[in-house]
Amino acid sequence: MTKQTQHRSGFVNIIGNPNVGKSTIMNALVGERLSAVTAKAQTTRHRIMGIVNGEDYQIVYSDTPGILKPSYKLQESMMNFVDVAIGDADIILYVTDVVEKRDKNRAYIEKLNQVTCPVIIAVNKIDISNQETVQKLIQSWSELVPKAEIFPVSALEKFNLDNIFDRIVELLPVSPPWYDKETFTDKSMRFFASEIIREKILINYAKEIPYCCEVVIEEFKENAERYDISAVINVMRDSQKGIIIGNKGLSLKKVGTQARIEMESFFEKKVFLQIFVKVEPDWRDDRRKLKKFGYILD
């Protein structure tokens, strides 16, 4: 008789400081572009789940906002997502890189030593370093978090990610799947439409503008030939509204065109996209508005 393989399933929560490559790594591990990826901090604001299914396993990856010291209520909510992710993980994938200081946000490193679940540390961006430096970093992280398994990786070149994936499958607890095997994320198409627009804002605007914007999808209709999507970019001041729209509306038009093209690729269907800009004063520090935008869940 052939011995049946037990099914494994669990939550792999990805945490780390801003700009170390968490979203790039999750997108590569999932095989779908679920998390926004830009060179700017705070690109990820929500916990975004990506689900990978095999015949005898299911991995539920969770990308989280980069760790930071909160300056306003929105950032407090973002750090709550990180704290919850540490508490409910079956496996923690902590992402660092070859340039950040190892003692940055030391409190969260201490939390890695206190959890009971397995911890994997991915030292990213080794493609911009050398072997001697990488070996020293691996030794340093082994001393900081003795229980962790350390993997040098390059998310950009997808180097060593397959070994992390294989190790994650080995570490998953024996469990039936948490989600239907056809599911690849817990987020809706509305959510991804808003994230695509927000990513284009991060790419096209400088300074504080992207951090003062929240995108809300007000209409998402599926027709036989296309999706009709209506979105609102919420800003905090009239001056920001003017910058988002730009001279003769050209800046907003550029964002809309880029977002529509990416949506059509992501949704695999034609998209008719309308974007409006609205002033929502001080929304980042308003608990009611943050709840409305999905950052406060209680």
N, C-alpha and C positions, 0 to 999 in steps of 0.2 A: 504493500500500500504506500502511495505517495503521501508524505506528510504535508498537510495544508499549512501555508504561510499565514500567520496571524496578521490581521489588518492593523496598520499603525496610522495614527492621526493626531495632530496637535498644532498648537499656535506658536509660531516662531516670530517673536517681536524684535524689530530692528530699531536700535537706539544709537545715539551718538551726537556729537556736536554738529553745528551747522557746517555745510560745505565739505564734508568728508566723503560724500558719495553714497549715502544711504539709499536714496531713491534710485540712483543708477544701478546699484547692486540688486535692489528688489526687482526692478524692471527686468534685469537680466535673469534672475532666478525664476521669475514668474513666466518670462517669455512674452510679456505684454507690457505696453507702455502705459502704466497705470498712474505713476507719480510724476508730477511736474519736475523737470530737471533744468535748472539754470545755475549760473555762477553766483547768484545772490543768496544771502542768508534768508531763512524763513520761507523758503520756497514751499515747503510742506507745512500746512496749518492743521490738517486733520489726521486722524489715524486712517490709513487707507489699506484695505485688505486685498491681497492677491492670493488666489487659491490655485494650487498645483495638485492635480490628481494623477495617481498611478493606479495600476491594478490592485495593489495591496497597500497603498498609502494615500494620505491626503495631507498636504502641508498648507496651513493657513498663515501666510506671511502678513505682517502688519508693519507698514512704514509709519514712522512717527515724526513729529516736528523735531528740529534740532534743539538740543539742550541750551538754554540760555537763562539769564537772570531777568525775570519779568519786569517790564517798565510800565505796563498797563494791563487792564483786565483781559484783553484778547490773549496776550502772552501768558497770563496766569492760566487761562483755559487750555492753551497749547501744552503747557507743562503738566497740567492735570492728565492729559492724554498720555504723556510719557510715563508718569507715575503709575497710572493704571496698567499700562503695557508691561511695566516691570513686575507688577503684582500678579498678572494673570497669564504670564508666559509659561509654556512648556519648555521652550528653549529661548534663550536670549542671544541675539546676534548683535554684538557691540561693534560698531564701525569706527575706526580711527584712521589716520593716514600718516604719511611719512614726514609731514611738516608741522602738525599741531603739537603743542606742548603736552606731554603726557599727564600733567597734573591739572589740566584745564577741567573745571567743574568736578573737582575731586570728590565731592559728596556723592555723585552718581557712580563713580568708580568704587567707592566704599559699598554702595548698594549691591554691586555685582558680587562682592565677597560675602554678602549676607543672604542672597537668594539660595533656594534649595535646588532649583532647576539647573540643567547644564548651561554653560556659557561658552560661546564661541566668539573670539575676537578676530575681526578681519582688519589687517593693517593694509589699507588701500593706497593706491597711487605709487606702487613700487616702480612703475615705469619711469618715474621722474627721479629715482634715487639710485643707489648702488648697493651691491650685495653686502658690503661691510656695514653700512648704515642700517640696512634692513635687519641684519642679524642682531645688531645691538638693540634695535627696537623690539624685536621678538623676545630677547632676553629680558629687557626692561619690563615689558608687559607680563611676562611670566612671573616676575617678582611682584608686580603690582597686584595681579589677580591670579594666584597660584592654581586655582581650580579650573581656569579657562584653558581651552585649546586655541592656539594661535595659528592663523593662516595668513601668510603674505599674499596679497591679491592686487590685481589691476582691473578695476571695474571697466575702465575704458577699453582695455584689450581683452576683457573677459578671461584673464589668466587666473587659474586656480579656483574659479567659482564652481566648477564641476565637482571638485573635491569637497568644497563646503556643502554643496547640495547632497552628495552621497553621505557625508557624515551626519547631516540633519536627518536624513531618512533613517539612519541607524539609531539615532537618539530619540526618535519619536516614540511616545508611549503607545502601548497596545490599546487601540480604541477603534470603534466604528467611525466612519466619516461624520464630520460635524455639519457638512453642507452636501447638497445634491452633487453628484459627481460631474454634472454638466456645468456647474457654477464656476466662474473664474474670479468673481469679486463680489463683495457685499454692497458695493456702491451702485447707485442708479445711473442711467445714461444722463439724466439731468446733472448729476454731480460732475461727471466727466466733462460735460459741455462747459460748466462753470470753471473747472480747473484749466481747461484748454485756453479759455479767454484770459484767466488770471495769469497763466504762464506767458502769454503774449504781452500782457501789461508789464510783467517783470522784465521781459526782454527789451521792450521798446521805450521804457521811461526810466529816468534816473532819480537819484536821491531818495526822498521820502515818498514819492508818488505811489509806487507799487504797494507800499506798506499801509497806505491810507485807503486802499481800494478793497471792496468786497463785491464779488459778482453773484448776482441772484438770477436764476433762470425763471422767468415769470410764465413762459409758455413753451411747451415741448409737445408738438403734435406730429404723429407719424401718418403720412399719407402713402399712397401706393408707390409714388416715385421719389419722395423726399421727406426729410424732417423739416418742419417749420419751427424755428427756435427764436424766442424773443428773450433778450437778456438785459439786465440793468446793472451798470457799474455804479456802485455806491461810493461816494467820496465824502470827505469831511468838510470841505470848504469850497466856496464858489471859485476861488483861484485854481484849485485842483481840477475842478470841472472844466475850466477853460484849457488847462494844459492837456487833459485827456482828449478833449475834442480836437484841439489844435487849430491852426489857421485854415479857415474854410472847411473844417471837418476832416482834414487830410490825415491827422494822426489817428483818429478813431477809425477812419476808413481802412488804414493800414492794418490796425489790430484786427478789425473785423474780417478782412480778407485772409490774413494769416490763420486766424482761428477757424474760419469756414473750411479752408483747405485741409487743415489737420483733422477737423471733425469728420469730413468726408472720408478721409483715410481711416480714421478710428472706427467710425460707425459703418463704413462700407456702403454708404448711401449718399445721394445728393442732399445738400443742406441749404435751406434759405434762412439766413441769419440776420436778425435786426438787433442792434445794440443801442441802448439809451444810457444817459448819464444822469445821476440824481445825487443831490446833496443830502447826506444823512449825518447831521452834526455829531461829532464825538462818539461815533458808533463803537469804537474800540474800547471805550470805558463805560459803556452803557449795558448793564446786565440784561435788560429786556431785549435790546437789539442783538446782543450776542446770542441769546437764546433763540431768537427768531432766525439767526443765520446758522444755527446748528453747532455753536461752540460750547454751549452749556446744555447738558442733557437732563438735568434733574428738574 
